[in-house]
């Protein structure tokens, strides 16, 4: 049995095709500063910071445009993971939403406890000490719910899933190579999801999700130091196959990658023609 039905496959393909076409429109007519005369180029100004005199001197403009497109494509690609995950999850779960807001009244004591837990975690990570488990952090925050004045708070999840067995999943789908600040910020947000729902695991499962593992197929091969040190890596992170398995089952990752590959094959000539030769 496949994880992605023919209907969902068509939806994902159409979404990815439009995604590529929209990016092509943005980049194909973008003016790349050309070096005709060195002195003239060095007097140019660019409010978008596009001046690269040595690049312009030695690399054809068409390649520079493709290079800019690739960088823009890479930074935008994360949004496609969210939408593809949503479309696949709709086939397998009770409720699925992107950019889902969790709201509720919570005590100031519990809000402060989240800050305290993040501070403890960061201090332990910096000093190679024993970091608190994510489960303990959640339990300590939930234990503080009764004290202090109540405040209305909201936390937005990249992807929310309410599974058929009643479990709530909150995913922050982020870079597989985050910096320290991103790691701590997401950990803070994961604790907020638990606080606003008022439930520990396994009723609520909040995760930092990486759509792929840049180091290989298995969790053990992952090596990015910031994530290993500044995230509750073993308890609050799912990477690659682990993430897509929750979304749609054990074959979802492979099937989705095959759809991306199919769209890439079908759109490759269009991308090259539009960016390098100005067609379309």
C-alpha beads as a LAMMPS data file, in Angstrom:
LAMMPS data file: protein, C-alpha beads

280 atoms
279 bonds

1 atom types
1 bond types

-500.0 500.0 xlo xhi
-500.0 500.0 ylo yhi
-500.0 500.0 zlo zhi

Masses

1 110.0

Atoms # bond

1 1 1 0.000 0.000 0.000
2 1 1 1.353 3.395 -0.979
3 1 1 1.529 6.344 1.407
4 1 1 0.583 8.890 -1.274
5 1 1 -2.581 8.276 -3.270
6 1 1 -2.805 9.148 -7.003
7 1 1 -5.007 12.153 -6.180
8 1 1 -2.573 13.528 -3.598
9 1 1 0.314 12.847 -5.959
10 1 1 -1.351 15.063 -8.578
11 1 1 -1.891 17.810 -5.979
12 1 1 1.745 17.691 -4.854
13 1 1 3.032 17.769 -8.428
14 1 1 0.839 20.732 -9.308
15 1 1 1.932 22.576 -6.183
16 1 1 5.634 22.009 -6.908
17 1 1 5.254 23.041 -10.545
18 1 1 3.649 26.337 -9.553
19 1 1 6.336 26.826 -6.898
20 1 1 9.069 26.508 -9.544
21 1 1 7.245 28.691 -12.075
22 1 1 6.732 31.479 -9.543
23 1 1 10.419 31.469 -8.623
24 1 1 11.444 31.472 -12.274
25 1 1 9.272 34.550 -12.874
26 1 1 11.000 36.283 -9.986
27 1 1 14.552 35.549 -11.149
28 1 1 14.495 35.353 -14.937
29 1 1 14.089 39.107 -15.441
30 1 1 16.314 40.102 -12.544
31 1 1 19.021 42.444 -13.715
32 1 1 22.514 41.134 -13.011
33 1 1 25.153 43.910 -13.024
34 1 1 27.413 43.237 -16.015
35 1 1 31.086 44.197 -16.135
36 1 1 31.731 45.844 -19.484
37 1 1 34.308 48.381 -18.356
38 1 1 36.067 47.823 -15.030
39 1 1 36.138 51.498 -13.990
40 1 1 32.460 51.940 -14.898
41 1 1 31.410 48.845 -12.936
42 1 1 33.312 49.999 -9.847
43 1 1 31.224 53.181 -9.839
44 1 1 27.906 51.307 -9.882
45 1 1 25.575 51.206 -6.892
46 1 1 23.189 48.464 -5.841
47 1 1 20.590 48.947 -3.129
48 1 1 20.124 45.166 -3.009
49 1 1 23.842 44.488 -2.540
50 1 1 24.256 42.658 -5.850
51 1 1 27.637 44.043 -6.871
52 1 1 30.274 41.317 -7.207
53 1 1 33.046 42.738 -9.366
54 1 1 35.245 39.658 -9.503
55 1 1 32.303 37.343 -10.132
56 1 1 31.035 39.636 -12.899
57 1 1 34.481 39.807 -14.434
58 1 1 35.033 36.081 -14.831
59 1 1 31.624 34.314 -14.785
60 1 1 29.004 34.614 -17.559
61 1 1 25.870 36.520 -16.551
62 1 1 23.669 33.518 -17.282
63 1 1 25.540 31.421 -14.724
64 1 1 25.326 34.212 -12.141
65 1 1 21.543 34.343 -12.638
66 1 1 21.259 30.574 -12.199
67 1 1 23.405 30.810 -9.080
68 1 1 21.107 33.477 -7.610
69 1 1 18.096 31.357 -8.466
70 1 1 19.621 28.341 -6.716
71 1 1 20.226 30.331 -3.528
72 1 1 16.698 31.720 -3.576
73 1 1 15.322 28.272 -4.331
74 1 1 17.166 26.725 -1.394
75 1 1 15.888 29.334 1.057
76 1 1 12.292 28.908 -0.174
77 1 1 12.300 25.123 -0.370
78 1 1 11.353 24.680 3.296
79 1 1 7.854 25.955 2.610
80 1 1 7.321 23.092 0.147
81 1 1 8.089 20.538 2.863
82 1 1 5.304 22.004 5.003
83 1 1 2.720 21.903 2.234
84 1 1 3.685 18.435 1.009
85 1 1 3.569 17.146 4.585
86 1 1 0.105 18.664 4.995
87 1 1 -1.208 17.066 1.805
88 1 1 0.170 13.633 2.704
89 1 1 -0.977 13.809 6.337
90 1 1 -4.550 14.630 5.284
91 1 1 -4.804 11.065 3.991
92 1 1 -3.686 9.493 7.256
93 1 1 -4.854 11.676 10.150
94 1 1 -7.987 13.246 11.599
95 1 1 -7.013 16.924 11.327
96 1 1 -4.044 18.658 9.683
97 1 1 -3.202 22.373 9.517
98 1 1 -0.266 24.554 8.541
99 1 1 0.591 27.703 10.508
100 1 1 -1.666 26.517 13.315
101 1 1 -2.213 28.816 16.286
102 1 1 -2.552 27.330 19.756
103 1 1 -4.124 29.798 22.169
104 1 1 -5.001 29.759 25.837
105 1 1 -4.792 31.390 29.223
106 1 1 -1.649 30.446 31.107
107 1 1 -0.083 31.643 34.315
108 1 1 2.800 34.083 34.413
109 1 1 4.591 31.604 36.659
110 1 1 4.486 28.951 33.937
111 1 1 5.621 31.453 31.305
112 1 1 8.580 32.362 33.495
113 1 1 9.272 28.685 34.091
114 1 1 9.730 28.145 30.368
115 1 1 12.359 30.891 30.323
116 1 1 13.996 29.293 33.355
117 1 1 14.090 25.870 31.724
118 1 1 15.663 27.265 28.560
119 1 1 18.263 29.072 30.671
120 1 1 19.091 25.858 32.556
121 1 1 19.342 23.907 29.319
122 1 1 21.600 26.502 27.678
123 1 1 23.851 26.736 30.741
124 1 1 24.276 22.956 30.867
125 1 1 25.005 22.834 27.127
126 1 1 27.592 25.616 27.396
127 1 1 29.339 23.991 30.346
128 1 1 29.150 20.374 29.175
129 1 1 26.916 19.563 32.123
130 1 1 23.944 17.243 32.469
131 1 1 21.150 18.769 30.416
132 1 1 17.588 18.316 31.697
133 1 1 15.536 15.871 29.670
134 1 1 12.767 17.328 27.551
135 1 1 10.244 15.302 29.542
136 1 1 11.444 16.902 32.797
137 1 1 11.334 20.357 31.230
138 1 1 7.740 19.793 30.141
139 1 1 6.695 18.414 33.528
140 1 1 8.298 21.324 35.394
141 1 1 6.482 23.815 33.161
142 1 1 3.153 22.046 33.573
143 1 1 3.646 21.917 37.346
144 1 1 3.826 25.723 37.360
145 1 1 0.475 26.259 35.648
146 1 1 -1.461 27.167 38.795
147 1 1 0.647 30.064 40.057
148 1 1 0.551 33.739 39.094
149 1 1 -1.841 35.840 37.058
150 1 1 -3.344 34.460 33.881
151 1 1 -2.372 35.826 30.477
152 1 1 -3.651 35.090 26.992
153 1 1 -0.870 33.565 24.931
154 1 1 -0.546 32.143 21.429
155 1 1 2.049 29.887 19.797
156 1 1 2.091 29.075 16.081
157 1 1 3.189 25.666 14.812
158 1 1 4.461 25.129 11.275
159 1 1 2.364 21.952 11.127
160 1 1 -0.300 20.571 13.447
161 1 1 -1.683 17.043 13.288
162 1 1 -4.485 15.481 15.300
163 1 1 -4.069 11.769 14.676
164 1 1 -6.812 9.181 14.519
165 1 1 -5.746 7.765 17.890
166 1 1 -6.217 11.186 19.518
167 1 1 -2.563 12.203 19.744
168 1 1 -1.652 15.830 19.064
169 1 1 1.500 16.567 17.065
170 1 1 3.148 19.976 16.749
171 1 1 6.024 20.305 14.290
172 1 1 8.483 23.129 13.782
173 1 1 9.912 22.238 10.358
174 1 1 13.285 23.949 10.246
175 1 1 16.762 23.787 8.749
176 1 1 18.779 20.606 9.319
177 1 1 21.705 22.886 10.170
178 1 1 20.352 25.456 12.654
179 1 1 22.401 27.894 14.671
180 1 1 22.398 28.055 18.465
181 1 1 19.709 30.728 18.671
182 1 1 17.336 28.804 16.415
183 1 1 17.766 25.658 18.503
184 1 1 16.922 27.389 21.782
185 1 1 14.065 29.388 20.262
186 1 1 12.385 26.282 18.862
187 1 1 12.853 24.384 22.132
188 1 1 11.103 27.266 23.887
189 1 1 8.237 27.079 21.391
190 1 1 7.882 23.321 21.894
191 1 1 7.468 23.892 25.625
192 1 1 4.803 26.512 24.889
193 1 1 2.778 24.003 22.893
194 1 1 2.724 21.672 25.888
195 1 1 1.818 24.499 28.249
196 1 1 -1.022 25.811 26.096
197 1 1 -2.471 22.328 25.632
198 1 1 -1.869 21.525 29.312
199 1 1 -0.671 18.020 28.500
200 1 1 2.637 16.094 28.648
201 1 1 3.734 13.360 26.291
202 1 1 2.429 11.137 24.815
203 1 1 -0.889 13.039 24.542
204 1 1 1.014 15.989 23.030
205 1 1 4.151 15.443 20.977
206 1 1 6.040 18.581 19.972
207 1 1 9.052 18.200 17.696
208 1 1 11.772 20.088 15.885
209 1 1 11.392 18.411 12.467
210 1 1 14.058 18.178 9.784
211 1 1 12.704 17.119 6.394
212 1 1 15.958 15.360 5.549
213 1 1 19.237 14.304 7.122
214 1 1 22.198 15.899 5.285
215 1 1 24.566 13.309 6.769
216 1 1 22.900 10.053 5.761
217 1 1 19.868 7.825 6.286
218 1 1 20.141 7.265 10.042
219 1 1 19.855 9.499 13.111
220 1 1 23.202 8.177 14.370
221 1 1 24.939 9.689 11.337
222 1 1 23.711 13.220 12.047
223 1 1 26.667 15.414 13.075
224 1 1 25.611 19.089 13.201
225 1 1 27.059 20.280 16.508
226 1 1 24.606 23.104 17.291
227 1 1 21.611 20.788 17.002
228 1 1 23.298 18.026 18.964
229 1 1 24.236 20.421 21.760
230 1 1 21.425 22.990 21.928
231 1 1 18.366 20.851 21.191
232 1 1 16.879 18.044 23.293
233 1 1 18.122 15.935 20.412
234 1 1 17.078 12.461 21.525
235 1 1 13.575 13.423 22.657
236 1 1 12.357 16.465 20.767
237 1 1 13.745 16.067 17.267
238 1 1 12.682 13.949 14.301
239 1 1 14.879 13.886 11.215
240 1 1 14.314 12.597 7.700
241 1 1 12.607 9.215 7.659
242 1 1 11.426 9.626 11.277
243 1 1 9.445 12.746 10.366
244 1 1 7.874 11.421 7.171
245 1 1 6.996 8.152 8.868
246 1 1 4.766 10.074 11.303
247 1 1 3.297 12.066 8.429
248 1 1 2.361 9.202 6.137
249 1 1 4.038 5.911 6.981
250 1 1 7.300 4.136 6.140
251 1 1 7.197 4.702 2.360
252 1 1 6.120 8.383 2.421
253 1 1 9.666 9.800 2.295
254 1 1 10.741 7.749 -0.727
255 1 1 7.492 8.360 -2.589
256 1 1 7.669 12.105 -2.010
257 1 1 11.291 12.278 -3.169
258 1 1 10.273 10.477 -6.357
259 1 1 7.613 13.147 -7.003
260 1 1 10.207 15.914 -6.568
261 1 1 12.464 14.037 -8.985
262 1 1 9.671 13.694 -11.543
263 1 1 8.869 17.402 -11.383
264 1 1 12.579 18.195 -11.704
265 1 1 12.904 16.091 -14.842
266 1 1 9.829 17.629 -16.428
267 1 1 10.794 21.206 -15.544
268 1 1 14.555 21.063 -16.139
269 1 1 14.503 22.378 -19.738
270 1 1 12.049 25.114 -18.769
271 1 1 14.303 26.268 -15.913
272 1 1 17.453 26.321 -18.036
273 1 1 15.766 28.043 -20.972
274 1 1 14.154 30.725 -18.797
275 1 1 17.207 31.516 -16.675
276 1 1 20.115 31.061 -19.059
277 1 1 18.666 31.940 -22.446
278 1 1 15.768 34.264 -21.639
279 1 1 13.108 32.102 -23.318
280 1 1 9.557 31.688 -22.048

Bonds

1 1 1 2
2 1 2 3
3 1 3 4
4 1 4 5
5 1 5 6
6 1 6 7
7 1 7 8
8 1 8 9
9 1 9 10
10 1 10 11
11 1 11 12
12 1 12 13
13 1 13 14
14 1 14 15
15 1 15 16
16 1 16 17
17 1 17 18
18 1 18 19
19 1 19 20
20 1 20 21
21 1 21 22
22 1 22 23
23 1 23 24
24 1 24 25
25 1 25 26
26 1 26 27
27 1 27 28
28 1 28 29
29 1 29 30
30 1 30 31
31 1 31 32
32 1 32 33
33 1 33 34
34 1 34 35
35 1 35 36
36 1 36 37
37 1 37 38
38 1 38 39
39 1 39 40
40 1 40 41
41 1 41 42
42 1 42 43
43 1 43 44
44 1 44 45
45 1 45 46
46 1 46 47
47 1 47 48
48 1 48 49
49 1 49 50
50 1 50 51
51 1 51 52
52 1 52 53
53 1 53 54
54 1 54 55
55 1 55 56
56 1 56 57
57 1 57 58
58 1 58 59
59 1 59 60
60 1 60 61
61 1 61 62
62 1 62 63
63 1 63 64
64 1 64 65
65 1 65 66
66 1 66 67
67 1 67 68
68 1 68 69
69 1 69 70
70 1 70 71
71 1 71 72
72 1 72 73
73 1 73 74
74 1 74 75
75 1 75 76
76 1 76 77
77 1 77 78
78 1 78 79
79 1 79 80
80 1 80 81
81 1 81 82
82 1 82 83
83 1 83 84
84 1 84 85
85 1 85 86
86 1 86 87
87 1 87 88
88 1 88 89
89 1 89 90
90 1 90 91
91 1 91 92
92 1 92 93
93 1 93 94
94 1 94 95
95 1 95 96
96 1 96 97
97 1 97 98
98 1 98 99
99 1 99 100
100 1 100 101
101 1 101 102
102 1 102 103
103 1 103 104
104 1 104 105
105 1 105 106
106 1 106 107
107 1 107 108
108 1 108 109
109 1 109 110
110 1 110 111
111 1 111 112
112 1 112 113
113 1 113 114
114 1 114 115
115 1 115 116
116 1 116 117
117 1 117 118
118 1 118 119
119 1 119 120
120 1 120 121
121 1 121 122
122 1 122 123
123 1 123 124
124 1 124 125
125 1 125 126
126 1 126 127
127 1 127 128
128 1 128 129
129 1 129 130
130 1 130 131
131 1 131 132
132 1 132 133
133 1 133 134
134 1 134 135
135 1 135 136
136 1 136 137
137 1 137 138
138 1 138 139
139 1 139 140
140 1 140 141
141 1 141 142
142 1 142 143
143 1 143 144
144 1 144 145
145 1 145 146
146 1 146 147
147 1 147 148
148 1 148 149
149 1 149 150
150 1 150 151
151 1 151 152
152 1 152 153
153 1 153 154
154 1 154 155
155 1 155 156
156 1 156 157
157 1 157 158
158 1 158 159
159 1 159 160
160 1 160 161
161 1 161 162
162 1 162 163
163 1 163 164
164 1 164 165
165 1 165 166
166 1 166 167
167 1 167 168
168 1 168 169
169 1 169 170
170 1 170 171
171 1 171 172
172 1 172 173
173 1 173 174
174 1 174 175
175 1 175 176
176 1 176 177
177 1 177 178
178 1 178 179
179 1 179 180
180 1 180 181
181 1 181 182
182 1 182 183
183 1 183 184
184 1 184 185
185 1 185 186
186 1 186 187
187 1 187 188
188 1 188 189
189 1 189 190
190 1 190 191
191 1 191 192
192 1 192 193
193 1 193 194
194 1 194 195
195 1 195 196
196 1 196 197
197 1 197 198
198 1 198 199
199 1 199 200
200 1 200 201
201 1 201 202
202 1 202 203
203 1 203 204
204 1 204 205
205 1 205 206
206 1 206 207
207 1 207 208
208 1 208 209
209 1 209 210
210 1 210 211
211 1 211 212
212 1 212 213
213 1 213 214
214 1 214 215
215 1 215 216
216 1 216 217
217 1 217 218
218 1 218 219
219 1 219 220
220 1 220 221
221 1 221 222
222 1 222 223
223 1 223 224
224 1 224 225
225 1 225 226
226 1 226 227
227 1 227 228
228 1 228 229
229 1 229 230
230 1 230 231
231 1 231 232
232 1 232 233
233 1 233 234
234 1 234 235
235 1 235 236
236 1 236 237
237 1 237 238
238 1 238 239
239 1 239 240
240 1 240 241
241 1 241 242
242 1 242 243
243 1 243 244
244 1 244 245
245 1 245 246
246 1 246 247
247 1 247 248
248 1 248 249
249 1 249 250
250 1 250 251
251 1 251 252
252 1 252 253
253 1 253 254
254 1 254 255
255 1 255 256
256 1 256 257
257 1 257 258
258 1 258 259
259 1 259 260
260 1 260 261
261 1 261 262
262 1 262 263
263 1 263 264
264 1 264 265
265 1 265 266
266 1 266 267
267 1 267 268
268 1 268 269
269 1 269 270
270 1 270 271
271 1 271 272
272 1 272 273
273 1 273 274
274 1 274 275
275 1 275 276
276 1 276 277
277 1 277 278
278 1 278 279
279 1 279 280
